[in-house]
Amino acid sequence: MAPDATWLTDDEQAAWRAFLLARQLLDDALDRQLQHDSGMPHAYYMILTTLIEADGHAMRMSELAAELRFSPSRLTHAIASIERSGWVVRRACQTDKRGQVAQLTKAGVRVQHAAAIGHVAEVRARLFDQLTSSQVDQLRRICTAIAGGFGTDAS
């Protein structure tokens, strides 16, 4: 680190470490729950959910990768695995033959809906049940501010 670095204050350091711990514990709990109940990692659930919310349950692979903040290779690997499960199919993009579209199948819709029940319960139990409504609003505002620092709209 540069000798002229501005070190974190004791309060900032405590907040940083609390944030890191909470994020890691939440990520681990969500991944464990989805693996146990639905046989998929959290990343696959995120892909299925993003496709559920997309027009026609389909998105260009490049747009899906950008939306999820996945590298193209990470998304390609994940989609290949999800495709083997029968939850997604890939097809050529009609507007750009070099591109591909990920399309959710009927089985993919069913598995996402089934997984969502336990996932939402886990999110509620691990995050929202710990907070007051005022803290939920503060959390939203804090996370929106952090995302804004990266030039991303989190709303």
C-alpha positions as CSV (number, residue, x, y, z in Angstrom):
1,M,0.0,0.0,0.0
2,A,1.2,3.5,-0.7
3,P,2.8,5.3,2.3
4,D,0.4,8.2,2.0
5,A,-2.7,5.9,2.2
6,T,-5.6,7.1,4.3
7,W,-6.2,4.2,6.7
8,L,-9.7,3.3,7.8
9,T,-10.8,4.7,11.1
10,D,-11.6,2.3,13.9
11,D,-15.4,2.8,13.1
12,E,-14.8,2.3,9.4
13,Q,-12.7,-0.9,10.0
14,A,-15.4,-2.3,12.3
15,A,-18.1,-1.5,9.7
16,W,-16.0,-3.0,6.9
17,R,-15.4,-6.3,8.8
18,A,-19.1,-6.5,9.8
19,F,-20.1,-6.0,6.2
20,L,-17.7,-8.7,5.0
21,L,-18.8,-11.2,7.6
22,A,-22.5,-10.6,7.0
23,R,-22.1,-10.8,3.2
24,Q,-20.1,-14.1,3.5
25,L,-22.6,-15.7,6.0
26,L,-25.6,-14.7,3.8
27,D,-24.0,-15.9,0.6
28,D,-23.1,-19.2,2.3
29,A,-26.5,-19.7,3.8
30,L,-28.3,-18.9,0.5
31,D,-26.0,-21.3,-1.5
32,R,-26.5,-24.1,1.1
33,Q,-30.2,-23.7,1.1
34,L,-30.5,-23.8,-2.7
35,Q,-28.1,-26.7,-3.0
36,H,-30.0,-28.7,-0.3
37,D,-33.6,-27.9,-1.4
38,S,-33.2,-27.5,-5.2
39,G,-29.9,-29.0,-6.2
40,M,-28.5,-25.9,-7.6
41,P,-25.9,-23.2,-6.7
42,H,-27.1,-19.7,-6.0
43,A,-25.5,-18.6,-9.4
44,Y,-27.8,-20.9,-11.3
45,Y,-30.8,-19.6,-9.4
46,M,-29.8,-16.1,-10.3
47,I,-29.7,-17.0,-14.0
48,L,-33.1,-18.7,-13.9
49,T,-34.6,-15.8,-12.0
50,T,-33.2,-13.2,-14.4
51,L,-34.6,-15.2,-17.3
52,I,-38.0,-15.6,-15.6
53,E,-38.1,-11.7,-15.4
54,A,-37.0,-11.2,-19.0
55,D,-39.5,-10.8,-21.9
56,G,-40.4,-14.2,-23.2
57,H,-38.1,-15.8,-20.6
58,A,-35.2,-15.2,-22.9
59,M,-32.1,-13.0,-23.1
60,R,-29.0,-12.6,-25.3
61,M,-26.2,-14.3,-23.5
62,S,-24.1,-11.1,-23.6
63,E,-27.0,-9.1,-21.9
64,L,-27.5,-11.9,-19.4
65,A,-23.8,-11.9,-18.5
66,A,-23.8,-8.1,-18.1
67,E,-27.0,-8.1,-16.0
68,L,-25.6,-10.7,-13.6
69,R,-22.0,-9.2,-13.6
70,F,-20.7,-12.6,-14.9
71,S,-17.8,-13.0,-17.3
72,P,-18.9,-14.4,-20.6
73,S,-17.0,-17.6,-19.9
74,R,-18.5,-18.0,-16.5
75,L,-22.0,-17.6,-18.0
76,T,-21.3,-20.0,-20.9
77,H,-20.1,-22.6,-18.4
78,A,-23.2,-22.2,-16.2
79,I,-25.6,-22.2,-19.1
80,A,-24.1,-25.4,-20.4
81,S,-24.7,-27.0,-17.1
82,I,-28.2,-25.6,-16.7
83,E,-28.9,-26.7,-20.3
84,R,-27.9,-30.3,-19.5
85,S,-30.5,-30.2,-16.7
86,G,-33.2,-29.3,-19.3
87,W,-33.9,-25.9,-17.7
88,V,-32.6,-23.7,-20.5
89,V,-31.9,-24.0,-24.3
90,R,-29.6,-21.9,-26.4
91,R,-30.5,-20.7,-29.8
92,A,-29.0,-18.4,-32.4
93,C,-29.9,-14.7,-32.0
94,Q,-32.1,-13.7,-34.9
95,T,-30.7,-10.1,-35.1
96,D,-27.0,-11.2,-34.9
97,K,-26.1,-14.7,-36.0
98,R,-22.9,-14.5,-33.9
99,G,-24.8,-14.1,-30.7
100,Q,-26.8,-16.6,-28.7
101,V,-30.0,-16.4,-26.7
102,A,-30.7,-18.3,-23.5
103,Q,-34.3,-19.4,-23.4
104,L,-35.9,-20.8,-20.2
105,T,-37.8,-24.0,-20.8
106,K,-41.1,-25.0,-19.2
107,A,-39.0,-27.3,-16.9
108,G,-36.8,-24.3,-16.0
109,V,-39.8,-22.2,-15.1
110,R,-41.1,-25.0,-12.8
111,V,-37.8,-25.5,-11.1
112,Q,-37.3,-21.7,-10.6
113,H,-40.7,-21.3,-9.1
114,A,-40.2,-24.3,-6.8
115,A,-36.7,-23.0,-5.8
116,A,-38.1,-19.5,-5.2
117,I,-40.2,-20.6,-2.2
118,G,-37.3,-21.8,-0.1
119,H,-35.0,-19.1,-1.3
120,V,-37.3,-16.3,-0.3
121,A,-37.9,-17.9,3.0
122,E,-34.2,-18.1,3.6
123,V,-33.6,-14.5,2.6
124,R,-36.4,-13.4,4.9
125,A,-35.1,-15.6,7.8
126,R,-31.4,-14.6,7.4
127,L,-31.8,-10.9,6.4
128,F,-35.2,-9.2,6.8
129,D,-36.4,-10.9,10.0
130,Q,-33.2,-9.4,11.7
131,L,-34.1,-5.8,10.7
132,T,-36.7,-3.2,11.5
133,S,-38.6,-1.6,8.6
134,S,-36.4,1.5,9.2
135,Q,-33.3,-0.6,8.9
136,V,-34.6,-2.2,5.7
137,D,-35.0,1.3,4.2
138,Q,-31.5,2.2,5.5
139,L,-30.1,-1.0,3.9
140,R,-31.7,-0.2,0.6
141,R,-30.3,3.4,0.7
142,I,-26.8,2.2,1.7
143,C,-26.6,-0.4,-1.0
144,T,-28.0,2.0,-3.6
145,A,-25.3,4.5,-2.6
146,I,-22.5,1.8,-2.8
147,A,-23.7,0.6,-6.2
148,G,-23.9,4.3,-7.4
149,G,-20.2,4.6,-6.6
150,F,-19.6,2.0,-9.3
151,G,-21.9,3.9,-11.8
152,T,-24.7,1.3,-11.3
153,D,-28.3,2.0,-10.6
154,A,-29.4,-0.5,-7.9
155,S,-33.0,0.7,-7.7
